[in-house]
Amino acid sequence: MLSFMVSEAAHGVNIAERYPAFHQRLLADPELHQRFQDSLDLLLRTQTNTLEPLPGPPSRDLSFLQTRPRPEQSLTPTDSGGWAAQLRLSLTKLNSLFFPTRPGPVTRHGLDIGLDEDNWFTLFRETVATETGSWSVVLEGTPVDEPVNSLKLALMVVPLAEREREWPCLQATLTWGPYQEIVAIDKNGRSTFPLLPVASVLDETGQGMKDDLSLRLVQTVYEEIQV
């Protein structure tokens, strides 16, 4: 799969348009993204160093490597001595994710989204840097059929440095239009929000979002990890 996608990109194929599911995986997985870029660079250098002159390569649009929308971020201290991180995806960014201008063959529940093999897509992957350490925050979703036209949203919060003695008590609040849910992050750094009805976040036309998405991540007190 990877070698095929690298070959396609080297021949000028826009991966974001032709292969939206792989494109989403590429943006969500830094390791896969790096392997793809390294393989593409190696292939292009090999073509350049070939003894026989090759026809001029077609123009390559690699902008798809950077097109995942990034949330606006702010960090503030809390009264308890912890911190609160606010990550916000604006209407413009949400619409670019769910309703891109490209023709998209993958559609679920009226949303033009690129799904991976497990039917998941990434809303954002962001690093939150605090005084006590940095965290990778990933918000993902998947369409579900029961209840009809709903999204299952899952959050993963992972420390970027090993933590041996203590784990912060983390709480997340997700607000998206009328939808607002609060969940606790477990000590594996994961949590799942209650199902979100797709219709509650779509505008009257059903062709766009009507509200920003906001994730508030709060660290309160520290608890000892049970080993």
C-alpha positions as CSV (number, residue, x, y, z in Angstrom):
1,M,0.0,0.0,0.0
2,L,2.7,2.5,1.0
3,S,4.9,1.8,-2.0
4,F,1.9,2.2,-4.3
5,M,0.9,5.5,-2.8
6,V,4.6,6.8,-3.0
7,S,4.6,5.8,-6.7
8,E,1.3,7.6,-7.3
9,A,2.6,10.8,-5.6
10,A,5.8,10.6,-7.7
11,H,3.8,10.5,-10.8
12,G,1.9,13.7,-9.9
13,V,-1.3,12.2,-8.4
14,N,-2.9,14.3,-5.7
15,I,-3.3,11.8,-2.9
16,A,-5.8,13.9,-1.0
17,E,-8.2,13.9,-3.9
18,R,-7.6,10.4,-5.3
19,Y,-7.2,8.5,-2.0
20,P,-8.9,10.4,0.8
21,A,-8.9,7.5,3.3
22,F,-5.1,7.0,3.0
23,H,-4.7,10.8,3.2
24,Q,-6.5,10.9,6.5
25,R,-4.3,8.1,7.9
26,L,-1.2,9.9,6.6
27,L,-2.2,13.1,8.5
28,A,-3.1,11.3,11.6
29,D,0.0,9.1,11.9
30,P,3.3,11.0,12.2
31,E,5.4,7.8,11.7
32,L,3.5,6.8,8.5
33,H,3.8,10.4,7.3
34,Q,7.6,10.3,7.8
35,R,8.0,6.9,6.1
36,F,5.9,8.2,3.2
37,Q,8.0,11.4,2.9
38,D,11.3,9.5,3.2
39,S,10.3,6.9,0.6
40,L,9.1,9.6,-1.8
41,D,12.3,11.6,-1.4
42,L,14.4,8.5,-2.0
43,L,12.4,7.6,-5.1
44,L,12.7,11.1,-6.6
45,R,16.5,11.1,-5.9
46,T,16.8,7.7,-7.6
47,Q,14.9,9.1,-10.7
48,T,17.1,12.1,-10.7
49,N,20.4,10.1,-10.6
50,T,19.3,7.6,-13.3
51,L,21.9,7.4,-16.1
52,E,19.4,7.7,-19.0
53,P,17.8,11.1,-19.1
54,L,14.1,10.9,-18.1
55,P,11.3,13.0,-19.3
56,G,10.7,16.0,-17.2
57,P,8.7,14.9,-14.1
58,P,5.1,16.2,-13.9
59,S,4.3,18.8,-11.3
60,R,3.6,17.3,-7.9
61,D,1.1,18.8,-5.6
62,L,2.2,17.7,-2.1
63,S,0.2,20.2,-0.2
64,F,-2.0,17.4,1.0
65,L,0.7,16.6,3.6
66,Q,-0.1,19.8,5.5
67,T,-3.9,20.2,5.0
68,R,-5.2,18.8,8.3
69,P,-6.8,21.7,10.1
70,R,-5.1,22.7,13.3
71,P,-7.1,24.0,16.2
72,E,-6.6,27.4,17.8
73,Q,-5.0,26.8,21.3
74,S,-4.8,28.7,24.6
75,L,-3.4,27.7,27.9
76,T,-4.4,29.2,31.3
77,P,-3.6,28.3,35.0
78,T,-6.5,27.1,37.2
79,D,-7.2,28.2,40.8
80,S,-6.2,24.8,42.0
81,G,-2.7,25.2,40.6
82,G,-3.3,23.1,37.5
83,W,-3.8,24.1,33.9
84,A,-6.6,24.4,31.4
85,A,-6.0,24.0,27.6
86,Q,-8.6,25.2,25.2
87,L,-8.5,23.8,21.6
88,R,-11.0,25.2,19.1
89,L,-11.8,24.3,15.5
90,S,-13.6,27.2,13.7
91,L,-16.4,26.8,11.3
92,T,-14.1,27.3,8.4
93,K,-11.7,24.6,9.5
94,L,-14.6,22.2,10.3
95,N,-16.1,22.7,6.9
96,S,-12.7,22.2,5.2
97,L,-12.5,18.8,7.0
98,F,-16.0,17.6,6.6
99,F,-17.0,19.3,3.3
100,P,-13.8,19.8,1.3
101,T,-14.1,21.4,-2.2
102,R,-12.5,18.3,-3.8
103,P,-14.9,15.6,-5.1
104,G,-14.9,13.0,-2.4
105,P,-16.0,9.4,-3.1
106,V,-16.3,8.5,0.6
107,T,-19.5,9.8,2.1
108,R,-21.3,8.8,5.4
109,H,-24.4,10.4,6.8
110,G,-24.0,13.4,4.4
111,L,-20.4,14.1,5.5
112,D,-17.6,14.0,2.8
113,I,-14.9,12.5,5.0
114,G,-12.0,10.2,4.3
115,L,-12.3,7.1,6.5
116,D,-9.4,4.7,7.2
117,E,-9.8,0.9,7.1
118,D,-11.4,1.0,10.6
119,N,-13.9,3.8,9.6
120,W,-12.2,6.4,11.8
121,F,-11.1,9.9,10.9
122,T,-9.0,12.5,12.8
123,L,-10.5,15.9,13.7
124,F,-7.2,17.1,15.0
125,R,-3.8,16.0,16.5
126,E,-2.2,18.7,18.6
127,T,0.6,19.2,21.1
128,V,-0.2,21.0,24.4
129,A,2.9,22.3,26.2
130,T,2.6,23.0,29.9
131,E,5.0,23.8,32.6
132,T,5.0,20.2,33.8
133,G,5.3,18.6,30.4
134,S,3.9,18.3,26.9
135,W,1.0,16.2,25.8
136,S,-0.2,14.9,22.4
137,V,-4.0,15.4,22.2
138,V,-5.9,13.5,19.5
139,L,-9.6,13.8,18.8
140,E,-11.0,11.1,16.5
141,G,-14.5,10.1,15.3
142,T,-16.3,7.4,13.5
143,P,-19.9,7.3,12.0
144,V,-22.2,4.8,13.7
145,D,-25.5,3.5,12.3
146,E,-27.3,3.0,15.7
147,P,-28.7,5.5,16.6
148,V,-29.1,6.6,13.0
149,N,-26.7,9.3,11.8
150,S,-24.5,9.7,14.9
151,L,-20.8,10.2,15.5
152,K,-18.7,8.4,18.1
153,L,-16.0,10.7,19.3
154,A,-12.9,9.4,21.2
155,L,-10.1,11.4,22.9
156,M,-6.5,10.3,23.5
157,V,-4.1,12.3,25.7
158,V,-0.6,11.0,25.7
159,P,2.5,12.4,27.5
160,L,5.4,13.1,25.2
161,A,7.9,12.2,28.0
162,E,7.8,9.2,30.3
163,R,6.0,9.7,33.6
164,E,7.1,7.4,36.3
165,R,5.6,8.5,39.6
166,E,2.5,10.5,39.1
167,W,-0.4,10.9,36.7
168,P,-2.5,14.1,36.5
169,C,-6.2,14.0,37.0
170,L,-7.5,15.1,33.6
171,Q,-11.0,16.1,32.6
172,A,-12.3,17.0,29.1
173,T,-15.3,19.0,28.1
174,L,-16.4,18.8,24.4
175,T,-18.7,21.6,23.2
176,W,-20.1,21.5,19.6
177,G,-23.2,23.6,19.2
178,P,-25.9,22.3,21.5
179,Y,-23.7,19.2,22.3
180,Q,-21.7,19.5,25.5
181,E,-20.3,16.5,27.4
182,I,-17.7,16.1,30.2
183,V,-15.6,13.0,30.6
184,A,-12.7,11.9,32.7
185,I,-9.5,10.8,31.0
186,D,-8.5,7.3,32.3
187,K,-4.9,6.5,33.2
188,N,-4.3,5.0,29.8
189,G,-5.0,8.5,28.4
190,R,-8.2,7.6,26.7
191,S,-11.9,8.5,26.9
192,T,-15.0,8.2,24.7
193,F,-17.8,10.8,24.6
194,P,-21.5,10.0,24.3
195,L,-22.8,9.7,20.8
196,L,-23.3,13.0,18.9
197,P,-26.3,13.3,16.5
198,V,-24.9,14.6,13.2
199,A,-28.0,16.7,12.5
200,S,-27.4,18.8,15.7
201,V,-24.2,20.3,14.2
202,L,-25.3,20.7,10.6
203,D,-26.8,23.9,9.2
204,E,-30.2,24.1,7.6
205,T,-28.9,23.1,4.2
206,G,-27.1,20.0,5.5
207,Q,-24.0,21.1,3.5
208,G,-22.0,22.8,6.3
209,M,-21.5,23.0,10.0
210,K,-23.2,25.7,12.0
211,D,-21.1,25.9,15.2
212,D,-17.4,25.8,16.2
213,L,-16.0,22.8,18.0
214,S,-14.3,23.4,21.3
215,L,-12.3,21.0,23.6
216,R,-11.4,22.1,27.1
217,L,-8.8,19.9,28.8
218,V,-8.3,20.6,32.5
219,Q,-5.6,19.2,34.8
220,T,-6.7,19.4,38.5
221,V,-4.8,17.4,41.1
222,Y,-2.1,14.8,40.8
223,E,-2.7,11.2,41.8
224,E,-0.1,8.5,42.4
225,I,0.1,5.8,39.7
226,Q,-0.6,2.4,41.2
227,V,2.2,0.1,40.0
